[in-house]
Amino acid sequence: MFLALYLAVALSALAVVRMRHEARQAQSRLTEAQQRAQDLAAEARQIELERATLAAPARIEALARKQLQMRTPPQVTVLPPEGAP
């Protein structure tokens, strides 16, 4: 009888130790995942800032003028088609 009680207490203690270990591992994985999520969010903000900088109209116009030798077209007069009211 005492042996069965002793075994039950020992097994219960081992189960508690195992569950605490698993809980600590799960907490560690959660912390790592949260840190990874924060890192990815920071990277996404940096990429968005870079995209906005690269897509700025003034920058695009400057590159078009310098690298592609593009110019603003002269004043153009658009005439309606013949016979249009």
MIGU-371577 format. One record per residue (C-alpha): x, y, z negated; residue in three letters. Coordinates in nm, 4 decimals, decimal comma, padded with zeros to 6 digits. Layout:
N
+----------+----------+----------+-----+
!       px !       py !       pz ! res !
+----------+----------+----------+-----+
!        X !        Y !        Z ! Ala !
...
+----------+----------+----------+-----+
END
This chain:
85
+----------+----------+----------+-----+
!       px !       py !       pz ! res !
+----------+----------+----------+-----+
!  00,0000 !  00,0000 !  00,0000 ! Met !
!  00,2733 !  00,2439 ! -00,0972 ! Phe !
!  00,4678 !  00,1421 !  00,2096 ! Leu !
!  00,1735 !  00,2279 !  00,4341 ! Ala !
!  00,1292 !  00,5607 !  00,2571 ! Leu !
!  00,5016 !  00,6313 !  00,2840 ! Tyr !
!  00,4967 !  00,5497 !  00,6571 ! Leu !
!  00,1940 !  00,7717 !  00,7117 ! Ala !
!  00,3641 !  01,0643 !  00,5353 ! Val !
!  00,6880 !  01,0073 !  00,7266 ! Ala !
!  00,5087 !  00,9869 !  01,0613 ! Leu !
!  00,3079 !  01,2964 !  00,9749 ! Ser !
!  00,6254 !  01,4854 !  00,8881 ! Ala !
!  00,7870 !  01,3774 !  01,2142 ! Leu !
!  00,4789 !  01,4879 !  01,4053 ! Ala !
!  00,4944 !  01,8309 !  01,2367 ! Val !
!  00,8624 !  01,8662 !  01,3253 ! Val !
!  00,7943 !  01,7646 !  01,6845 ! Arg !
!  00,5017 !  02,0072 !  01,7185 ! Met !
!  00,7093 !  02,2949 !  01,5780 ! Arg !
!  00,9862 !  02,2127 !  01,8221 ! His !
!  00,7417 !  02,2086 !  02,1139 ! Glu !
!  00,5882 !  02,5363 !  01,9949 ! Ala !
!  00,9324 !  02,6988 !  01,9832 ! Arg !
!  01,0109 !  02,5726 !  02,3327 ! Gln !
!  00,6788 !  02,7045 !  02,4617 ! Ala !
!  00,7420 !  03,0419 !  02,2963 ! Gln !
!  01,0869 !  03,0532 !  02,4550 ! Ser !
!  00,9434 !  02,9770 !  02,8001 ! Arg !
!  00,6756 !  03,2424 !  02,7495 ! Leu !
!  00,9352 !  03,5025 !  02,6505 ! Thr !
!  01,1465 !  03,4153 !  02,9560 ! Glu !
!  00,8415 !  03,4389 !  03,1842 ! Ala !
!  00,7445 !  03,7761 !  03,0376 ! Gln !
!  01,0986 !  03,9057 !  03,0886 ! Gln !
!  01,0965 !  03,7788 !  03,4475 ! Arg !
!  00,7617 !  03,9523 !  03,5059 ! Ala !
!  00,9037 !  04,2792 !  03,3705 ! Gln !
!  01,2119 !  04,2434 !  03,5903 ! Asp !
!  00,9987 !  04,1779 !  03,8980 ! Leu !
!  00,7738 !  04,4754 !  03,8195 ! Ala !
!  01,0788 !  04,7007 !  03,7903 ! Ala !
!  01,2137 !  04,5650 !  04,1189 ! Glu !
!  00,8762 !  04,6232 !  04,2857 ! Ala !
!  00,8736 !  04,9846 !  04,1638 ! Arg !
!  01,2260 !  05,0341 !  04,2978 ! Gln !
!  01,1326 !  04,8843 !  04,6355 ! Ile !
!  00,8206 !  05,1028 !  04,6553 ! Glu !
!  01,0297 !  05,4127 !  04,5818 ! Leu !
!  01,2797 !  05,3087 !  04,8484 ! Glu !
!  00,9997 !  05,2447 !  05,0985 ! Arg !
!  00,8465 !  05,5849 !  05,0301 ! Ala !
!  01,1850 !  05,7513 !  05,0746 ! Thr !
!  01,2545 !  05,5699 !  05,4012 ! Leu !
!  00,9056 !  05,6412 !  05,5366 ! Ala !
!  00,9107 !  06,0136 !  05,4586 ! Ala !
!  00,7966 !  06,2058 !  05,7694 ! Pro !
!  01,0814 !  06,4568 !  05,7425 ! Ala !
!  01,3391 !  06,1770 !  05,7332 ! Arg !
!  01,1831 !  06,0013 !  06,0319 ! Ile !
!  01,1750 !  06,3247 !  06,2303 ! Glu !
!  01,5393 !  06,3991 !  06,1449 ! Ala !
!  01,6448 !  06,0500 !  06,2532 ! Leu !
!  01,4437 !  06,0790 !  06,5752 ! Ala !
!  01,6123 !  06,4083 !  06,6581 ! Arg !
!  01,9634 !  06,2971 !  06,5662 ! Lys !
!  01,9824 !  05,9325 !  06,6721 ! Gln !
!  01,7300 !  05,9269 !  06,9562 ! Leu !
!  01,7806 !  06,2847 !  07,0782 ! Gln !
!  01,4053 !  06,3379 !  07,0661 ! Met !
!  01,2712 !  06,6919 !  07,0869 ! Arg !
!  00,9430 !  06,8622 !  07,0139 ! Thr !
!  00,7571 !  06,8881 !  07,3440 ! Pro !
!  00,7058 !  07,2344 !  07,4890 ! Pro !
!  00,3669 !  07,3992 !  07,4659 ! Gln !
!  00,1286 !  07,1910 !  07,6752 ! Val !
! -00,2013 !  07,3029 !  07,8158 ! Thr !
! -00,4560 !  07,0272 !  07,8573 ! Val !
! -00,6907 !  07,0816 !  08,1508 ! Leu !
! -01,0308 !  06,9157 !  08,1652 ! Pro !
! -01,0838 !  06,6727 !  08,4538 ! Pro !
! -01,2308 !  06,8125 !  08,7700 ! Glu !
! -01,6064 !  06,8230 !  08,7697 ! Gly !
! -01,6316 !  06,8099 !  08,3894 ! Ala !
! -01,8861 !  07,0468 !  08,2362 ! Pro !
+----------+----------+----------+-----+
END
